[in-house]
């Protein structure tokens, strides 16, 4: 039996859950493109997960918030399922 058939035996597929992951979510794919294009932001981004979702490096979260504010954005920060305006902690 090969590895892929072993992992789906009984209809089960291995799943990995990641906690405490920082994401940037926008409603506009062009804004995501703009953020990726800015060198100061790009070095704090890990990956693009979809056209409107960016994965933030754990050590870059605060710098990213600061830079977004400098750009004139007021990011909402969700912590533990709650959202707050302008990144309050």
N, CA, C and O atoms as a printed pandas DataFrame, in Angstrom:
     atom_number atom_name residue_name chain_id  residue_number  x_coord  y_coord  z_coord
0              1         N          UNK        A               1    0.844   -1.179    0.000
1              2        CA          UNK        A               1    0.000    0.000    0.000
2              3         C          UNK        A               1    0.887    1.238    0.000
3              4         O          UNK        A               1    1.834    1.327    0.781
4              5         N          UNK        A               2    0.589    2.175   -0.857
5              6        CA          UNK        A               2    1.417    3.371   -0.896
6              7         C          UNK        A               2    0.987    4.375    0.172
7              8         O          UNK        A               2   -0.087    4.260    0.762
8              9         N          UNK        A               3    1.842    5.348    0.399
9             10        CA          UNK        A               3    1.633    6.329    1.474
10            11         C          UNK        A               3    0.311    7.089    1.331
11            12         O          UNK        A               3   -0.375    7.311    2.328
12            13         N          UNK        A               4   -0.057    7.493    0.107
13            14        CA          UNK        A               4   -1.277    8.274   -0.057
14            15         C          UNK        A               4   -2.516    7.463    0.279
15            16         O          UNK        A               4   -3.464    8.001    0.852
16            17         N          UNK        A               5   -2.529    6.175   -0.066
17            18        CA          UNK        A               5   -3.697    5.371    0.277
18            19         C          UNK        A               5   -3.730    5.081    1.777
19            20         O          UNK        A               5   -4.811    4.926    2.345
20            21         N          UNK        A               6   -2.569    5.004    2.428
21            22        CA          UNK        A               6   -2.545    4.822    3.878
22            23         C          UNK        A               6   -3.115    6.045    4.589
23            24         O          UNK        A               6   -3.842    5.912    5.574
24            25         N          UNK        A               7   -2.786    7.234    4.091
25            26        CA          UNK        A               7   -3.212    8.451    4.771
26            27         C          UNK        A               7   -4.705    8.705    4.616
27            28         O          UNK        A               7   -5.281    9.440    5.418
28            29         N          UNK        A               8   -5.345    8.123    3.614
29            30        CA          UNK        A               8   -6.776    8.344    3.427
30            31         C          UNK        A               8   -7.602    7.123    3.799
31            32         O          UNK        A               8   -8.811    7.105    3.565
32            33         N          UNK        A               9   -6.985    6.118    4.365
33            34        CA          UNK        A               9   -7.713    4.912    4.777
34            35         C          UNK        A               9   -8.825    5.309    5.741
35            36         O          UNK        A               9   -8.592    6.074    6.676
36            37         N          UNK        A              10  -10.000    4.806    5.523
37            38        CA          UNK        A              10  -11.122    5.121    6.377
38            39         C          UNK        A              10  -11.656    6.524    6.165
39            40         O          UNK        A              10  -12.388    7.042    7.009
40            41         N          UNK        A              11  -11.301    7.145    5.053
41            42        CA          UNK        A              11  -11.797    8.470    4.755
42            43         C          UNK        A              11  -11.119    9.590    5.523
43            44         O          UNK        A              11  -11.565   10.735    5.462
44            45         N          UNK        A              12  -10.063    9.286    6.237
45            46        CA          UNK        A              12   -9.374   10.319    7.014
46            47         C          UNK        A              12   -8.224   10.912    6.226
47            48         O          UNK        A              12   -7.448   10.196    5.593
48            49         N          UNK        A              13   -8.127   12.214    6.273
49            50        CA          UNK        A              13   -7.042   12.935    5.629
50            51         C          UNK        A              13   -6.291   13.676    6.723
51            52         O          UNK        A              13   -6.915   14.350    7.543
52            53         N          UNK        A              14   -4.957   13.568    6.755
53            54        CA          UNK        A              14   -4.210   14.274    7.801
54            55         C          UNK        A              14   -4.418   15.787    7.718
55            56         O          UNK        A              14   -4.390   16.377    6.638
56            57         N          UNK        A              15   -4.622   16.385    8.864
57            58        CA          UNK        A              15   -4.861   17.821    8.941
58            59         C          UNK        A              15   -3.917   18.409    9.978
59            60         O          UNK        A              15   -3.696   17.819   11.036
60            61         N          UNK        A              16   -3.369   19.560    9.671
61            62        CA          UNK        A              16   -2.497   20.272   10.598
62            63         C          UNK        A              16   -3.120   21.636   10.859
63            64         O          UNK        A              16   -3.464   22.354    9.920
64            65         N          UNK        A              17   -3.265   21.994   12.128
65            66        CA          UNK        A              17   -3.845   23.274   12.506
66            67         C          UNK        A              17   -2.738   24.170   13.035
67            68         O          UNK        A              17   -1.929   23.752   13.864
68            69         N          UNK        A              18   -2.708   25.405   12.550
69            70        CA          UNK        A              18   -1.704   26.371   12.987
70            71         C          UNK        A              18   -2.381   27.430   13.836
71            72         O          UNK        A              18   -3.375   28.024   13.419
72            73         N          UNK        A              19   -1.858   27.663   15.000
73            74        CA          UNK        A              19   -2.394   28.693   15.889
74            75         C          UNK        A              19   -1.503   29.923   15.845
75            76         O          UNK        A              19   -0.326   29.862   15.488
76            77         N          UNK        A              20   -2.105   31.029   16.217
77            78        CA          UNK        A              20   -1.377   32.296   16.301
78            79         C          UNK        A              20   -0.680   32.659   14.996
79            80         O          UNK        A              20    0.516   32.946   14.971
80            81         N          UNK        A              21   -1.436   32.640   13.936
81            82        CA          UNK        A              21   -0.927   32.999   12.618
82            83         C          UNK        A              21   -1.440   34.389   12.269
83            84         O          UNK        A              21   -2.633   34.665   12.396
84            85         N          UNK        A              22   -0.543   35.256   11.833
85            86        CA          UNK        A              22   -0.932   36.609   11.436
86            87         C          UNK        A              22   -1.207   36.638    9.934
87            88         O          UNK        A              22   -0.388   36.188    9.133
88            89         N          UNK        A              23   -2.365   37.170    9.568
89            90        CA          UNK        A              23   -2.766   37.289    8.171
90            91         C          UNK        A              23   -3.169   38.720    7.876
91            92         O          UNK        A              23   -3.683   39.427    8.743
92            93         N          UNK        A              24   -2.932   39.138    6.645
93            94        CA          UNK        A              24   -3.493   40.387    6.145
94            95         C          UNK        A              24   -4.592   39.971    5.183
95            96         O          UNK        A              24   -4.336   39.257    4.213
96            97         N          UNK        A              25   -5.832   40.420    5.450
97            98        CA          UNK        A              25   -6.962   40.122    4.572
98            99         C          UNK        A              25   -7.483   41.438    4.023
99           100         O          UNK        A              25   -7.755   42.374    4.775
100          101         N          UNK        A              26   -7.616   41.501    2.721
101          102        CA          UNK        A              26   -8.166   42.702    2.084
102          103         C          UNK        A              26   -9.387   42.310    1.266
103          104         O          UNK        A              26   -9.607   41.130    0.995
104          105         N          UNK        A              27  -10.168   43.286    0.880
105          106        CA          UNK        A              27  -11.294   43.023   -0.021
106          107         C          UNK        A              27  -10.889   43.214   -1.475
107          108         O          UNK        A              27  -11.642   42.878   -2.389
108          109         N          UNK        A              28   -9.693   43.756   -1.679
109          110        CA          UNK        A              28   -9.255   44.137   -3.021
110          111         C          UNK        A              28   -7.915   43.485   -3.360
111          112         O          UNK        A              28   -6.912   43.774   -2.708
112          113         N          UNK        A              29   -7.881   42.615   -4.362
113          114        CA          UNK        A              29   -6.621   41.992   -4.772
114          115         C          UNK        A              29   -5.555   43.010   -5.183
115          116         O          UNK        A              29   -4.362   42.745   -5.032
116          117         N          UNK        A              30   -5.969   44.171   -5.703
117          118        CA          UNK        A              30   -4.995   45.190   -6.089
118          119         C          UNK        A              30   -4.280   45.769   -4.868
119          120         O          UNK        A              30   -3.101   46.112   -4.949
120          121         N          UNK        A              31   -4.974   45.880   -3.754
121          122        CA          UNK        A              31   -4.330   46.346   -2.532
122          123         C          UNK        A              31   -3.303   45.319   -2.057
123          124         O          UNK        A              31   -2.215   45.688   -1.613
124          125         N          UNK        A              32   -3.638   44.054   -2.148
125          126        CA          UNK        A              32   -2.671   43.005   -1.786
126          127         C          UNK        A              32   -1.427   43.115   -2.663
127          128         O          UNK        A              32   -0.307   42.973   -2.172
128          129         N          UNK        A              33   -1.617   43.366   -3.953
129          130        CA          UNK        A              33   -0.488   43.544   -4.875
130          131         C          UNK        A              33    0.370   44.737   -4.454
131          132         O          UNK        A              33    1.598   44.662   -4.467
132          133         N          UNK        A              34   -0.286   45.834   -4.082
133          134        CA          UNK        A              34    0.429   47.032   -3.660
134          135         C          UNK        A              34    1.272   46.744   -2.410
135          136         O          UNK        A              34    2.414   47.191   -2.309
136          137         N          UNK        A              35    0.706   46.008   -1.477
137          138        CA          UNK        A              35    1.433   45.677   -0.248
138          139         C          UNK        A              35    2.652   44.806   -0.538
139          140         O          UNK        A              35    3.722   45.013    0.035
140          141         N          UNK        A              36    2.487   43.841   -1.422
141          142        CA          UNK        A              36    3.592   42.953   -1.801
142          143         C          UNK        A              36    4.691   43.741   -2.512
143          144         O          UNK        A              36    5.875   43.440   -2.361
144          145         N          UNK        A              37    4.293   44.750   -3.289
145          146        CA          UNK        A              37    5.261   45.532   -4.067
146          147         C          UNK        A              37    6.118   46.456   -3.195
147          148         O          UNK        A              37    7.211   46.845   -3.606
148          149         N          UNK        A              38    5.642   46.807   -2.014
149          150        CA          UNK        A              38    6.418   47.679   -1.112
150          151         C          UNK        A              38    7.483   46.868   -0.402
151          152         O          UNK        A              38    7.166   45.946    0.349
152          153         N          UNK        A              39    8.733   47.200   -0.633
153          154        CA          UNK        A              39    9.842   46.422   -0.055
154          155         C          UNK        A              39    9.781   46.356    1.456
155          156         O          UNK        A              39   10.073   45.317    2.049
156          157         N          UNK        A              40    9.398   47.472    2.092
157          158        CA          UNK        A              40    9.348   47.490    3.556
158          159         C          UNK        A              40    8.301   46.514    4.093
159          160         O          UNK        A              40    8.460   45.973    5.188
160          161         N          UNK        A              41    7.241   46.291    3.332
161          162        CA          UNK        A              41    6.217   45.333    3.745
162          163         C          UNK        A              41    6.553   43.923    3.295
163          164         O          UNK        A              41    6.362   42.965    4.044
164          165         N          UNK        A              42    7.051   43.795    2.076
165          166        CA          UNK        A              42    7.291   42.481    1.481
166          167         C          UNK        A              42    8.236   41.620    2.316
167          168         O          UNK        A              42    8.064   40.403    2.382
168          169         N          UNK        A              43    9.219   42.231    2.945
169          170        CA          UNK        A              43   10.162   41.423    3.728
170          171         C          UNK        A              43    9.522   40.850    4.993
171          172         O          UNK        A              43   10.095   39.973    5.639
172          173         N          UNK        A              44    8.332   41.348    5.346
173          174        CA          UNK        A              44    7.619   40.831    6.513
174          175         C          UNK        A              44    6.449   39.931    6.138
175          176         O          UNK        A              44    5.660   39.525    6.992
176          177         N          UNK        A              45    6.349   39.625    4.848
177          178        CA          UNK        A              45    5.310   38.717    4.383
178          179         C          UNK        A              45    5.925   37.358    4.061
179          180         O          UNK        A              45    6.976   37.274    3.425
180          181         N          UNK        A              46    5.271   36.316    4.500
181          182        CA          UNK        A              46    5.753   34.952    4.285
182          183         C          UNK        A              46    5.271   34.391    2.948
183          184         O          UNK        A              46    6.037   33.776    2.207
184          185         N          UNK        A              47    3.972   34.617    2.649
185          186        CA          UNK        A              47    3.396   34.021    1.446
186          187         C          UNK        A              47    2.070   34.694    1.107
187          188         O          UNK        A              47    1.453   35.365    1.934
188          189         N          UNK        A              48    1.660   34.488   -0.131
189          190        CA          UNK        A              48    0.326   34.912   -0.564
190          191         C          UNK        A              48   -0.533   33.661   -0.603
191          192         O          UNK        A              48   -0.257   32.737   -1.368
192          193         N          UNK        A              49   -1.577   33.628    0.221
193          194        CA          UNK        A              49   -2.413   32.440    0.326
194          195         C          UNK        A              49   -3.578   32.444   -0.661
195          196         O          UNK        A              49   -4.085   31.392   -1.050
196          197         N          UNK        A              50   -3.989   33.638   -1.053
197          198        CA          UNK        A              50   -5.055   33.807   -2.044
198          199         C          UNK        A              50   -4.891   35.209   -2.623
199          200         O          UNK        A              50   -4.009   35.948   -2.188
200          201         N          UNK        A              51   -5.709   35.587   -3.581
201          202        CA          UNK        A              51   -5.566   36.936   -4.133
202          203         C          UNK        A              51   -5.719   38.053   -3.092
203          204         O          UNK        A              51   -5.215   39.157   -3.294
204          205         N          UNK        A              52   -6.408   37.773   -1.984
205          206        CA          UNK        A              52   -6.654   38.818   -0.989
206          207         C          UNK        A              52   -6.138   38.480    0.411
207          208         O          UNK        A              52   -6.426   39.216    1.355
208          209         N          UNK        A              53   -5.388   37.397    0.571
209          210        CA          UNK        A              53   -4.891   36.992    1.895
210          211         C          UNK        A              53   -3.380   36.786    1.843
211          212         O          UNK        A              53   -2.862   36.033    1.019
212          213         N          UNK        A              54   -2.678   37.490    2.763
213          214        CA          UNK        A              54   -1.224   37.395    2.864
214          215         C          UNK        A              54   -0.841   36.860    4.235
215          216         O          UNK        A              54   -1.409   37.269    5.247
216          217         N          UNK        A              55    0.112   35.957    4.268
217          218        CA          UNK        A              55    0.626   35.399    5.510
218          219         C          UNK        A              55    1.799   36.245    5.982
219          220         O          UNK        A              55    2.743   36.485    5.229
220          221         N          UNK        A              56    1.735   36.698    7.236
221          222        CA          UNK        A              56    2.742   37.584    7.808
222          223         C          UNK        A              56    3.753   36.766    8.611
223          224         O          UNK        A              56    3.382   35.853    9.349
224          225         N          UNK        A              57    5.026   37.102    8.457
225          226        CA          UNK        A              57    6.061   36.472    9.280
226          227         C          UNK        A              57    5.794   36.841   10.736
227          228         O          UNK        A              57    5.475   37.994   11.027
228          229         N          UNK        A              58    5.918   35.885   11.654
229          230        CA          UNK        A              58    5.603   36.158   13.064
230          231         C          UNK        A              58    6.359   37.363   13.629
231          232         O          UNK        A              58    5.790   38.143   14.392
232          233         N          UNK        A              59    7.616   37.519   13.269
233          234        CA          UNK        A              59    8.416   38.621   13.809
234          235         C          UNK        A              59    8.113   39.956   13.128
235          236         O          UNK        A              59    8.610   40.994   13.565
236          237         N          UNK        A              60    7.311   39.944   12.074
237          238        CA          UNK        A              60    7.057   41.164   11.317
238          239         C          UNK        A              60    5.706   41.809   11.543
239          240         O          UNK        A              60    5.379   42.807   10.900
240          241         N          UNK        A              61    4.920   41.257   12.444
241          242        CA          UNK        A              61    3.555   41.747   12.626
242          243         C          UNK        A              61    3.498   43.225   13.029
243          244         O          UNK        A              61    2.761   43.996   12.415
244          245         N          UNK        A              62    4.253   43.630   14.038
245          246        CA          UNK        A              62    4.187   45.015   14.506
246          247         C          UNK        A              62    4.719   45.988   13.453
247          248         O          UNK        A              62    4.137   47.053   13.248
248          249         N          UNK        A              63    5.812   45.633   12.787
249          250        CA          UNK        A              63    6.357   46.498   11.741
250          251         C          UNK        A              63    5.342   46.664   10.614
251          252         O          UNK        A              63    5.188   47.757   10.068
252          253         N          UNK        A              64    4.662   45.595   10.271
253          254        CA          UNK        A              64    3.653   45.644    9.223
254          255         C          UNK        A              64    2.516   46.579    9.625
255          256         O          UNK        A              64    2.062   47.385    8.813
256          257         N          UNK        A              65    2.052   46.478   10.868
257          258        CA          UNK        A              65    1.007   47.377   11.357
258          259         C          UNK        A              65    1.458   48.836   11.288
259          260         O          UNK        A              65    0.714   49.703   10.829
260          261         N          UNK        A              66    2.676   49.097   11.745
261          262        CA          UNK        A              66    3.206   50.462   11.718
262          263         C          UNK        A              66    3.275   51.005   10.290
263          264         O          UNK        A              66    2.898   52.150   10.040
264          265         N          UNK        A              67    3.748   50.193    9.368
265          266        CA          UNK        A              67    3.879   50.631    7.972
266          267         C          UNK        A              67    2.508   50.853    7.336
267          268         O          UNK        A              67    2.332   51.802    6.572
268          269         N          UNK        A              68    1.545   50.001    7.637
269          270        CA          UNK        A              68    0.191   50.196    7.109
270          271         C          UNK        A              68   -0.389   51.523    7.602
271          272         O          UNK        A              68   -1.046   52.239    6.847
272          273         N          UNK        A              69   -0.143   51.841    8.859
273          274        CA          UNK        A              69   -0.617   53.124    9.398
274          275         C          UNK        A              69    0.069   54.296    8.689
275          276         O          UNK        A              69   -0.577   55.292    8.366
276          277         N          UNK        A              70    1.382   54.175    8.449
277          278        CA          UNK        A              70    2.104   55.231    7.726
278          279         C          UNK        A              70    1.534   55.438    6.329
279          280         O          UNK        A              70    1.557   56.547    5.795
280          281         N          UNK        A              71    1.023   54.357    5.745
281          282        CA          UNK        A              71    0.427   54.432    4.410
282          283         C          UNK        A              71   -0.983   55.028    4.445
283          284         O          UNK        A              71   -1.578   55.267    3.394
284          285         N          UNK        A              72   -1.518   55.269    5.641
285          286        CA          UNK        A              72   -2.847   55.851    5.760
286          287         C          UNK        A              72   -3.957   54.849    6.018
287          288         O          UNK        A              72   -5.132   55.216    6.017
288          289         N          UNK        A              73   -3.605   53.594    6.238
289          290        CA          UNK        A              73   -4.609   52.573    6.531
290          291         C          UNK        A              73   -4.851   52.517    8.039
291          292         O          UNK        A              73   -3.987   52.899    8.827
292          293         N          UNK        A              74   -6.018   52.044    8.428
293          294        CA          UNK        A              74   -6.344   51.830    9.833
294          295         C          UNK        A              74   -6.713   50.355    9.990
295          296         O          UNK        A              74   -7.893   50.006   10.037
296          297         N          UNK        A              75   -5.698   49.492   10.071
297          298        CA          UNK        A              75   -5.977   48.051   10.098
298          299         C          UNK        A              75   -6.755   47.633   11.347
299          300         O          UNK        A              75   -6.520   48.133   12.447
300          301         N          UNK        A              76   -7.676   46.712   11.146
301          302        CA          UNK        A              76   -8.372   46.080   12.266
302          303         C          UNK        A              76   -7.578   44.846   12.631
303          304         O          UNK        A              76   -7.182   44.080   11.753
304          305         N          UNK        A              77   -7.343   44.646   13.903
305          306        CA          UNK        A              77   -6.569   43.501   14.363
306          307         C          UNK        A              77   -7.499   42.557   15.107
307          308         O          UNK        A              77   -8.153   42.948   16.074
308          309         N          UNK        A              78   -7.553   41.315   14.650
309          310        CA          UNK        A              78   -8.372   40.292   15.310
310          311         C          UNK        A              78   -7.472   39.478   16.224
311          312         O          UNK        A              78   -6.455   38.938   15.788
312          313         N          UNK        A              79   -7.843   39.393   17.473
313          314        CA          UNK        A              79   -7.095   38.589   18.447
314          315         C          UNK        A              79   -8.104   37.734   19.202
315          316         O          UNK        A              79   -9.027   38.253   19.831
316          317         N          UNK        A              80   -7.921   36.440   19.133
317          318        CA          UNK        A              80   -8.818   35.548   19.855
318          319         C          UNK        A              80  -10.263   35.665   19.423
319          320         O          UNK        A              80  -11.177   35.498   20.231
320          321         N          UNK        A              81  -10.472   35.953   18.137
321          322        CA          UNK        A              81  -11.823   36.040   17.608
322          323         C          UNK        A              81  -12.448   37.418   17.721
323          324         O          UNK        A              81  -13.540   37.644   17.199
324          325         N          UNK        A              82  -11.772   38.349   18.399
325          326        CA          UNK        A              82  -12.278   39.710   18.527
326          327         C          UNK        A              82  -11.492   40.624   17.610
327          328         O          UNK        A              82  -10.295   40.427   17.404
328          329         N          UNK        A              83  -12.166   41.632   17.055
329          330        CA          UNK        A              83  -11.482   42.598   16.202
330          331         C          UNK        A              83  -11.478   43.941   16.888
331          332         O          UNK        A              83  -12.443   44.324   17.549
332          333         N          UNK        A              84  -10.375   44.654   16.721
333          334        CA          UNK        A              84  -10.300   46.009   17.257
334          335         C          UNK        A              84   -9.817   46.934   16.165
335          336         O          UNK        A              84   -9.093   46.520   15.260
336          337         N          UNK        A              85  -10.219   48.185   16.252
337          338        CA          UNK        A              85   -9.822   49.170   15.248
338          339         C          UNK        A              85   -8.372   49.594   15.464
339          340         O          UNK        A              85   -7.878   49.626   16.591
340          341         N          UNK        A              86   -7.716   49.913   14.377
341          342        CA          UNK        A              86   -6.389   50.528   14.369
342          343         C          UNK        A              86   -5.351   49.743   15.144
343          344         O          UNK        A              86   -4.405   50.328   15.670
344          345         N          UNK        A              87   -5.504   48.436   15.226
345          346        CA          UNK        A              87   -4.446   47.598   15.801
346          347         C          UNK        A              87   -4.243   47.755   17.280
347          348         O          UNK        A              87   -3.130   47.534   17.757
348          349         N          UNK        A              88   -5.256   48.126   18.039
349          350        CA          UNK        A              88   -5.053   48.230   19.477
350          351         C          UNK        A              88   -4.842   46.853   20.073
351          352         O          UNK        A              88   -5.332   45.849   19.557
352          353         N          UNK        A              89   -4.109   46.829   21.159
353          354        CA          UNK        A              89   -3.726   45.543   21.733
354          355         C          UNK        A              89   -4.549   45.195   22.903
355          356         O          UNK        A              89   -4.354   44.139   23.505
